[in-house]
């Protein structure tokens, strides 16, 4: 190793130790809120661009009562047109529902999740990763009907 490489390696080590000391020293003494996000992380996320979601106009189903709103009892199958890349299909409902969809990519895996309404009264939200034309099944528990909205975000 040349003298220049040793100096750069030493400088890198000093910088790494300094960053660690600053990180430990800048930490808060309280336990914090595990659900909260730091503002710096949000700003970094904004630099990365918007979170892309599936356009509700590219989703079709036999149970559409009006564009973007599914009304059904039992189950309904949504057909999502090819989004041209990895996108998120956002489904919202005031009540509990189950969503079943194939995993994105070439994985031979089907994922199912029962979505419960949030405790703050905002309803149930399912976010499904979609990277190609696919079908997503939505089921309503019990014998009653369900209303699920295909949301833009």
C-alpha beads as a LAMMPS data file, in Angstrom:
LAMMPS data file: protein, C-alpha beads

153 atoms
152 bonds

1 atom types
1 bond types

-500.0 500.0 xlo xhi
-500.0 500.0 ylo yhi
-500.0 500.0 zlo zhi

Masses

1 110.0

Atoms # bond

1 1 1 0.000 0.000 0.000
2 1 1 1.396 3.392 -0.923
3 1 1 1.766 6.275 1.527
4 1 1 -1.103 8.125 -0.156
5 1 1 -3.466 5.144 0.229
6 1 1 -2.492 4.814 3.902
7 1 1 -3.216 8.496 4.472
8 1 1 -6.625 8.222 2.778
9 1 1 -7.459 5.119 4.814
10 1 1 -6.438 6.891 8.019
11 1 1 -8.520 9.949 7.095
12 1 1 -11.509 7.710 6.365
13 1 1 -11.133 6.000 9.761
14 1 1 -10.975 9.350 11.578
15 1 1 -14.050 10.571 9.671
16 1 1 -15.964 7.398 10.532
17 1 1 -15.146 7.726 14.248
18 1 1 -16.099 11.436 14.184
19 1 1 -19.464 10.640 12.575
20 1 1 -20.131 7.971 15.201
21 1 1 -19.315 10.389 18.046
22 1 1 -21.599 13.050 16.552
23 1 1 -24.413 10.528 16.072
24 1 1 -24.173 9.282 19.658
25 1 1 -23.858 12.796 21.051
26 1 1 -26.782 14.153 19.027
27 1 1 -29.132 11.386 20.191
28 1 1 -32.063 12.195 22.438
29 1 1 -32.241 10.912 25.972
30 1 1 -35.931 9.921 25.756
31 1 1 -37.192 6.623 24.429
32 1 1 -38.898 8.242 21.437
33 1 1 -41.913 7.212 19.423
34 1 1 -41.288 4.122 17.243
35 1 1 -44.040 5.188 14.833
36 1 1 -42.682 8.712 14.348
37 1 1 -40.400 9.634 11.488
38 1 1 -37.584 12.117 11.652
39 1 1 -37.961 15.225 9.457
40 1 1 -34.555 14.630 7.892
41 1 1 -35.677 11.202 6.676
42 1 1 -38.789 12.760 5.112
43 1 1 -36.664 15.365 3.320
44 1 1 -34.364 12.645 1.978
45 1 1 -37.419 10.706 0.778
46 1 1 -38.701 13.792 -1.026
47 1 1 -35.409 14.018 -2.920
48 1 1 -35.965 10.488 -4.196
49 1 1 -39.216 11.467 -5.899
50 1 1 -42.857 10.738 -5.357
51 1 1 -44.074 7.322 -4.355
52 1 1 -45.643 6.031 -7.541
53 1 1 -49.090 4.521 -7.263
54 1 1 -51.333 2.790 -9.774
55 1 1 -53.661 5.134 -11.648
56 1 1 -57.217 4.179 -10.593
57 1 1 -58.329 4.620 -14.224
58 1 1 -56.190 1.602 -15.205
59 1 1 -58.065 -0.725 -12.834
60 1 1 -61.189 -2.554 -13.968
61 1 1 -63.602 -4.916 -12.222
62 1 1 -67.094 -6.315 -12.649
63 1 1 -68.064 -4.958 -9.233
64 1 1 -67.407 -1.258 -9.960
65 1 1 -70.432 0.755 -8.925
66 1 1 -68.773 3.951 -10.151
67 1 1 -65.200 4.641 -11.295
68 1 1 -62.803 3.806 -8.496
69 1 1 -65.425 2.406 -6.115
70 1 1 -66.079 -1.306 -5.682
71 1 1 -69.333 -2.434 -4.083
72 1 1 -69.740 -6.185 -3.594
73 1 1 -70.577 -8.983 -1.218
74 1 1 -68.391 -12.054 -1.039
75 1 1 -65.479 -11.327 -3.369
76 1 1 -64.442 -9.291 -6.388
77 1 1 -61.482 -9.552 -8.771
78 1 1 -59.700 -6.391 -9.907
79 1 1 -57.773 -6.370 -13.171
80 1 1 -54.813 -3.996 -13.120
81 1 1 -53.364 -2.919 -16.479
82 1 1 -49.579 -3.033 -16.899
83 1 1 -48.292 0.004 -14.962
84 1 1 -44.973 0.047 -16.821
85 1 1 -42.881 -0.429 -13.672
86 1 1 -43.234 -1.119 -9.969
87 1 1 -46.248 0.769 -8.595
88 1 1 -48.454 0.552 -5.517
89 1 1 -52.156 -0.275 -5.781
90 1 1 -53.882 1.483 -2.871
91 1 1 -57.214 0.101 -1.651
92 1 1 -59.220 1.860 1.104
93 1 1 -62.338 0.804 2.968
94 1 1 -64.128 1.884 6.130
95 1 1 -64.415 -1.792 7.152
96 1 1 -62.207 -4.873 7.326
97 1 1 -61.408 -6.727 4.079
98 1 1 -58.996 -9.316 2.704
99 1 1 -56.772 -8.813 -0.331
100 1 1 -54.943 -11.560 -2.265
101 1 1 -52.402 -10.799 -4.986
102 1 1 -49.405 -12.371 -6.704
103 1 1 -45.992 -11.137 -5.574
104 1 1 -44.259 -8.795 -8.027
105 1 1 -41.472 -10.041 -10.244
106 1 1 -40.962 -13.650 -11.253
107 1 1 -41.751 -15.060 -7.814
108 1 1 -44.266 -17.906 -7.822
109 1 1 -45.931 -16.670 -4.647
110 1 1 -49.379 -15.382 -3.751
111 1 1 -49.746 -13.033 -0.808
112 1 1 -52.917 -12.626 1.221
113 1 1 -53.618 -10.142 4.009
114 1 1 -56.622 -9.247 6.127
115 1 1 -56.662 -5.480 6.533
116 1 1 -58.187 -3.991 9.690
117 1 1 -59.405 -0.394 10.119
118 1 1 -56.932 1.874 11.895
119 1 1 -57.642 2.809 15.505
120 1 1 -57.746 6.509 14.577
121 1 1 -60.878 5.983 12.472
122 1 1 -59.243 6.392 9.048
123 1 1 -60.399 2.970 7.868
124 1 1 -58.529 0.006 6.425
125 1 1 -55.789 0.557 3.833
126 1 1 -54.104 -2.132 1.729
127 1 1 -51.054 -1.351 -0.407
128 1 1 -50.277 -3.954 -3.056
129 1 1 -47.056 -3.922 -5.114
130 1 1 -47.808 -4.323 -8.842
131 1 1 -45.231 -4.453 -11.644
132 1 1 -47.186 -5.997 -14.509
133 1 1 -50.770 -6.637 -15.624
134 1 1 -52.304 -8.730 -12.867
135 1 1 -55.455 -9.678 -11.002
136 1 1 -56.040 -8.819 -7.349
137 1 1 -58.827 -10.507 -5.377
138 1 1 -60.693 -8.633 -2.666
139 1 1 -62.927 -10.480 -0.181
140 1 1 -65.473 -9.197 2.260
141 1 1 -65.763 -11.062 5.584
142 1 1 -69.175 -12.293 6.651
143 1 1 -72.401 -12.057 4.713
144 1 1 -72.641 -8.265 4.443
145 1 1 -71.492 -6.060 1.622
146 1 1 -68.226 -4.165 1.260
147 1 1 -67.248 -0.869 -0.270
148 1 1 -63.600 -0.565 -1.318
149 1 1 -62.116 2.469 -3.067
150 1 1 -59.182 2.304 -5.481
151 1 1 -57.257 5.367 -4.314
152 1 1 -54.604 7.458 -6.025
153 1 1 -52.543 7.520 -2.806

Bonds

1 1 1 2
2 1 2 3
3 1 3 4
4 1 4 5
5 1 5 6
6 1 6 7
7 1 7 8
8 1 8 9
9 1 9 10
10 1 10 11
11 1 11 12
12 1 12 13
13 1 13 14
14 1 14 15
15 1 15 16
16 1 16 17
17 1 17 18
18 1 18 19
19 1 19 20
20 1 20 21
21 1 21 22
22 1 22 23
23 1 23 24
24 1 24 25
25 1 25 26
26 1 26 27
27 1 27 28
28 1 28 29
29 1 29 30
30 1 30 31
31 1 31 32
32 1 32 33
33 1 33 34
34 1 34 35
35 1 35 36
36 1 36 37
37 1 37 38
38 1 38 39
39 1 39 40
40 1 40 41
41 1 41 42
42 1 42 43
43 1 43 44
44 1 44 45
45 1 45 46
46 1 46 47
47 1 47 48
48 1 48 49
49 1 49 50
50 1 50 51
51 1 51 52
52 1 52 53
53 1 53 54
54 1 54 55
55 1 55 56
56 1 56 57
57 1 57 58
58 1 58 59
59 1 59 60
60 1 60 61
61 1 61 62
62 1 62 63
63 1 63 64
64 1 64 65
65 1 65 66
66 1 66 67
67 1 67 68
68 1 68 69
69 1 69 70
70 1 70 71
71 1 71 72
72 1 72 73
73 1 73 74
74 1 74 75
75 1 75 76
76 1 76 77
77 1 77 78
78 1 78 79
79 1 79 80
80 1 80 81
81 1 81 82
82 1 82 83
83 1 83 84
84 1 84 85
85 1 85 86
86 1 86 87
87 1 87 88
88 1 88 89
89 1 89 90
90 1 90 91
91 1 91 92
92 1 92 93
93 1 93 94
94 1 94 95
95 1 95 96
96 1 96 97
97 1 97 98
98 1 98 99
99 1 99 100
100 1 100 101
101 1 101 102
102 1 102 103
103 1 103 104
104 1 104 105
105 1 105 106
106 1 106 107
107 1 107 108
108 1 108 109
109 1 109 110
110 1 110 111
111 1 111 112
112 1 112 113
113 1 113 114
114 1 114 115
115 1 115 116
116 1 116 117
117 1 117 118
118 1 118 119
119 1 119 120
120 1 120 121
121 1 121 122
122 1 122 123
123 1 123 124
124 1 124 125
125 1 125 126
126 1 126 127
127 1 127 128
128 1 128 129
129 1 129 130
130 1 130 131
131 1 131 132
132 1 132 133
133 1 133 134
134 1 134 135
135 1 135 136
136 1 136 137
137 1 137 138
138 1 138 139
139 1 139 140
140 1 140 141
141 1 141 142
142 1 142 143
143 1 143 144
144 1 144 145
145 1 145 146
146 1 146 147
147 1 147 148
148 1 148 149
149 1 149 150
150 1 150 151
151 1 151 152
152 1 152 153
